[in-house]
Amino acid sequence: MRKTALNTFFTSKTKSRLLTLLSTALLAISASTLAHGFEVTDTIILEHFGGYYGLAYNPDKGEIFLTNGDFNLVYVISDQMHSVVATIPVDYTPSAIVYNHEKREFLVTNFCSDTVSIISALDYAVTATIPVGHKPMGVAVAEDKGKIFVANYGADTISVLSDEDHSLIATVPVGKKPCTLAYDYVKGEVFVGHAGCNQVLAISVDTHSVTANITVAGLPVSLVCCADKGEVYVANHNFGSISVISTRSYAVAATIPVGSQPSALAYDCGSKQLFVANF
């Protein structure tokens, strides 16, 4: 099966055709308490079944971009009308997606094509298709440095690209099966999580060298960085917990138990809450 690696841990292959928009989330973690509760505000019926691997938001236009790995598409959904306003064909098995606010474009990793698609946020056109390493998954943008970082799951490397001309700047060896990235603009570092080991690496955006190697509970498949707090939150997929890494000391400052097989994270800087999706 061409999507075996994705389906083992990355956002689960959905069993319905529905994308549900939540006003909160399944589980919210604050500094002092756990907050539970959710409210479904709408349900959006999508044309094609399953394979929803990545989601990113464009605050400039109020639009959600959603990858469909089974049908090689990216949906564009209006957050006002809650309807699909565009469907964009890309390469095989689009997975992760991130918004480059500076360039007004989205970057999509295509797991089975070894490419990254660049999509204009203005007219939804695919403006470039960039070759990268084998089985790209995670992607992060250092807008202030003009660089794109791509985690090559099948090559155990990180590709560093120019966001100006999309040329390859460097290839950085990392651990086994890198799958997720988070950028810390304060430290100028990209943090790398792996699906094949329990290590989180920190890579300098300037020198492309590994500056730290941090051991967490197990299989760090999702990362999110709160640069202002100096913390990186790590979903330990096979341990049912979240590791909190201090970016100052590169040490695990706390381990928080959550539900079974946490797979995706999002941090709300305003409410200072971490949202966790469990597999």
Secondary structure, DSSP 8 states (H G I E B T S, - for coil): -TTHHHHHHSS---SSSEEEEESS-S-EE-SS-EE----EEEEEE-SS-S-EEEEEEETTTTEEEEEETTTTEEEEEETTT-SEEEEEE-SSSEEEEEEETTTTEEEEEETTTTEEEEEETTT--EEEEEE-SSSEEEEEEETTTTEEEEEETTTTEEEEEETTT--EEEEEE-SSSEEEEEEETTTTEEEEEESSSSEEEEEETTT--EEEEEE-SS-EEEEEEETTTTEEEEEETTTTEEEEEETTT-SEEEEEE-SSSEEEEEEETTTTEEEEEE-
